Amino acid sequence: MGCWCCKGEAQEYYQPLLISRSETIRKFNSTTSTINTSKLSDNFSNNVKLLKDLGEAMKRGIEESQNTSNEFVKSLESIDFHFCRKHLEQLPSVMNELECPGCLMLYNTTECLPLRLSCRHPLCKSCAFSAFSESKKILCPQDSIVTLTDPEDLAIKRRLLSKVEAFEEQLLCSTHFIKHEKFCFDCKIPFCPVCSSEHQGHSFDLIDSSKVTDELNKWGKDLNAYEDKLKETQKKIEVCRNSFIQHEKNLRDETSNHIEKLKQNREKVIKILNEASDEHIQRMESGLNEIIDSMPKKKINQYEDSIKEEIIRTEEMKDSWMDLKIGEKLAKLRQADLKSQKKFDLPNIDPWKTVYNSLQMITDFESLSLVLASVQNNSTTQTP
């Protein structure tokens, strides 16, 4: 069966993005709000503009990247999974009623044939013969009543044996322990005669009817189309992951280059430049972290793993489809609506690219150092 390990666990692991950008945006705004470009040279003014653009790019990048990531995560969470979910309904498990109380083996038509003891409780043929050969009596494991009859003369509990056969075909009602006889097309489940009242007015037919067989065959063919959709989604997710990895590298490299050049040039200016550069570096690193953190990489990895697992489960289902018992096929038919797969679209990468492009525009770091010093000086002189 597989497990549902995707949506519930993924949402626990990757909480919705919280927009905590107000402090970072305020710092970018305060950096350039007091600059008077008319008093600066053309080159100096150009760097002021670039610095302003960078601040705006960081501000927009923080807002838009988080919004885009939230939309992308919602798109990921809309993906349907049918074969790797923990809470998919399981077929009935082996029940105590169908097991020999002596050896705990499931009754069958050979060595574990269910025999009826004097107390009317069942015991398998193997346990009965073993006990009788030792002491010429059989002690019931359930009520300790003694049976003195030779196991050869004990009656077979044929009704219990029919339940075992139904269970092995996955056609035993888990509520009434009776063999399913019909299949409901509305509820997509088989049901026993006692459950018939729950399906009044529904469309149903005998389990071995051609209509039910056609429905099962149709579901089996839908597996191919479902697998194609999964593989297409897997390719898109891989493109997303690689794209984010590359953009993260570009942003980190360019930001690192930006900060490194600032560090090299700030040694040429006075103490006020050191303070201005430190503040700028802090803002850059804080802005970078918020933008990078907004990338839904963890979510992509989780859903990529789930897609891979879903493809494996789908391929396993295709390989084993013809060998499944009819009850198992009916259970699968109910579990998964293979035509409901939602369309998956790639996210908008523009918020991250905008910040990257703004970082690339600043090349004259010596003049930029003067801008930072001027901003710091203006801020100091205007403080009451």
N, C-alpha and C positions, 0 to 999 in steps of 0.2 A: 504494500500500500504506500508508503512514503509518508511524508509528514508535512504539515502546514507550518513552515518555519519562516514565512516571509513577512506577511503584513503586520500581524500582532507583535512579533519580536522586533521587526525592523523599526516600528514606531516607538517601542520602548528604548531601543538603542540609539535612535536618531530623533531627538525631540524637535518639534517645529522651531524654525529659526526665529529668534527674538531680535527685533531691531533695536540695538543698543548703541546708536550712532550719534546721539545728540552732542556728547562731549567732544568727540572727534571732529564733527562738522563745525562746532563752535570755534575750536582751535584753528581750523583752516580759515574760517571767515575772519577771525580776529587778526590773523597773520598779515593779511593784505588790505584790510579795510581802510587804513590810514595812509597809504602810499600816495604821494603826489607826484605823478609821472612827469608833469611839466617841468620839474626842476632837475630832471635827470637827463643824461645823454641818450642819444638814440639807442645805443647798444644796451645801456643800463635800463632804459624804458622797455626795451624788447624783453629783457630778462624778467622785469616786473610782470609784464603781461603773461609770459610763460609760467611764472610762478603762480599767478592768479589762476591761469587755466588749469595748472596741475591741482591746485586746491579745489577748483570746481569739479575736475575730473574725479578726484578722490571722493568728494562729497556725493556726486552722482553715482560713482562706482559702488560706494557703500550701500546706497539706497536701492539702485537698480539691480545690483548683483544679488542682494538678499531677496528682493521681490521675485527675480527670475528664478532663483534657486527654489523658493517656495512653490512656484508654479510647476517647476520641473519635478519636484518631489511629489506633488499631487498627481502628476502624470504617471510617475513610477508606481504610486500606490493604487492607481486605477487598473494596473495589469492584473488579469485573472490567473489564478493557479488552481489546477484541478487534481494533480497527482502528488504534490509534496506538501500536504497540509496535515497538521497534527489532529485536527478535529473532524476530518472526514469520517463519515459514519462507517464503522467497522462491521464486517460480517459477524454473525453470532459466534461467540467463542465456545470452546468445548465446555459443555455443561455437566454438572455432577450427575445428572440423571442418565447421561449417556456413557458414563464411565463405570467400570467395574469397581465396587468398593474395596475389593481385595487387592488388585494390582494397579488400579487407577488407569487402566488401559481402556481406550475407546472400544466399545463392543463392535464385533464384526461377524461375518458368517462362517469363520473358521475356528481358530483356537479360542477367540474371545466371544464365542456365541453365547448370548444371554440365556441362562437357565432359571426357571422359577423354583425357589426353595419352598419348603413347607410353610414358611411365614409369608410367602408370596413376594418376598424381596428377590431382586435379580442377583446373580453371581455368574461370572464368566465360566465357560466350560473348563478352561485350564485350571483355574483356582479350585473349582468343585472337584475335579478328578484328583488333584494334588492332595487336598484335604481328606478325601474319602479313602485314598490309597494308604494313608498313614494311620488313620484311626477308625475307619469304617463309619465315619459320621462327618457332617459338614456343619460348622458353626457359622451362623450368619454374622457378618461384620457389622451389621446395623443394629440388630436387636438381640444378638447372642442366642437366638432360638436354634435348637439342634435339628438337623434334617438327617434321617437315617436312610433315606432312599438312595439307591445307586444312581449316580449322575446319568447313566445310560437311560434311566427311566424317567428322568425329570423333563418336564415340558419346556419348550422353547418360548420365550416371551417375544412373540412375533410382532406385536404392536411396537414394542421398544426397538426391535430390529428395524422396523420401517422408519422410525424416527431417525435412527442412525444413518440409514441410507439417504434420507432427505437432507440430513445435516451435511453429509459428505458431498452432496450436490449443491450445497449452499442454498437450499430451498426450504429450510426449516424456519417457521415463524418464531422469532425470538420472544414473543409474548405468550403464545399458546402452545408452542412446541408441536405444531401441526404442520404438515407439508403444504407449501404454497401451491395453489392450483391455477391462479389467474394473475394477470399483470394489468395494473392501472396505467393507462397512457397519460392521464392528467397528473397523477402524483409521481409517476415514473418509479413505481415500486411493485413487487409481487405481493400477493396477500393470500392468506389462508381462508377457508370458509367462514371461520368465526369473525374475521376482520371485514367480511363483505359489507356489513352495515356502514362502515366508514367510507365506502366508495360508492354509495348510492348516487345515481345520476351522473356518474363518471363514465368515461369511455374505457372499456377493458375487454380482455379476451383471454382465452386459455393460454397458458404459458407455452405449450407446444404448438400453438397455432402459427400459420404462415404470416399473419400480421405482426405478431411479436418477433418472429424470426427476421422479417424484413426490417423492423425497427432496430434490432440489434446489428444487423449487417450495415445499415445506414450509419449508425453511430461508429462502427468500426472504420468505415471509410472516411468519416470526418476526422479521424485521427491524423490522416496525412495532411489535410489542410491546416489543422491546428498546429502540427509540428512545423510547417512552413512559416506560419505566423510567429511562432516562438523563435525560430532561427533568424527571421528578419528583425525581430525586436532585439535579439541578442547582438546582432551586428550594429544596430543603432546605439545600444548601450555601450558597446566597445568603442564606437566612434566618440561618444560623449566622454567616456573615461579618458581616452587618449588626448582628446581636445583639452580637457581640463588640466591634465598632467602637463601638456605643453604650455598652456597659458600660465599655469602656476610657475613653471620654470622661467618663462619669459619675464613675468612680473618680478619674481625673486631676483633674477639676474640683473634686470634693469634697475630695480630698486637698490640692489647691492652696489651696482656701478655708480648710481646717483649718490648714495651715501658715502662710498669710498672716495669719490672725487671731492665731495664736501670736506671730508676729513683731511685730505691732502692740502686743500687751499686754506682752511681755517687757521693753519699755523702761521700764515702770512699777515694776518690781521690782528687787531687788538682783542683784549679780553671780552669785549662786548660781542665780538663775532663768535667766540667760543660758545657763549650763552645762547646766541641766536641759532647757531648750527645745532646745538644739542636739542633745542626745542623743535627745530625742523625735523631732525632725525627721529625724535620721539613721535612726532605727528606722522611722519612717513611710515615708520614701523607699525604704529598703532593702526593707521589706515590700511596698510598692507595686510595686517593680520585679520582685520574685519572683512576685507574683500576676499582673502584666501579662505577664511573660515566659512564664508557664505557659499563656497563651492560645495555642491552636494556629492563629494567623492565617496564618503562612507555609504551614502544611500545607493550610489551607483554600484559599488562593490557588492553590497548586500543583494540587490536585485539581480546583478549579473550572476552571482552564485545561485540564486533561486532559479533564474532562467536556465542555467546549465543543468541544474538538478531536474527541472521540469522536462527538459528535452530528453534526459536520460530515462526518466520515468515514462515519458511518452513512447520512446523507442522500445523500452521493455514491454509496455502495454501492446504495441504493435506486434512484437515478436511472439507474445504469449496469447494474443487475442483468440486465435483459432483453437487453442488448447484449453481455454477457460470453460468451466461448466456454465450452464445457462444461468444459474443463480448468480454467479459472479458477474456475468455479462450484464444481467439486469441491474445489479447493484451499481456497476460502473455507469450504466445509462442514467441512473438517477443522480449520481454524484456530480457529473460534469456536463454542462451545456457547452459543447466545443465551438459553437458558432458565436459565442458572446464575447470573444476576445476584442478588447477595445483598441482603437488606433493609437499608436505611440509616435510622438513627434520629438524632434531634437530641440533642445533649449536655445534661447537667444544668448549668444556669447558676447554681444556688443558691450555690456557694462564692463567686462574685464578688459576687452580690447581698447576701450576708450582711455582707461587709466594707463595702460601700457603705452599707447601712442603719445599721451601727454608727457610721460616720463622720457620718451625718446626725443621729444622736441627740445629739451634743455641740454645744451652741449657746452655753453660757455660758463664753466663753473667758477671761474675767477670773478666774473661780473655778478654771478648769482650770489657769491659770498658778500659782495658789496650791498646787494639788495637786502639780504638778510640782516646785515649790520645796520642798514638804514632803517629797516622796519623795527628792529630792536631799539635803536636809538630814539625813533619817533615815539614808540610806546613808552619809553622811560621818561622822556621829556614831558609827555602829556599827562603823566600820572600825577594827580594833585598831592 
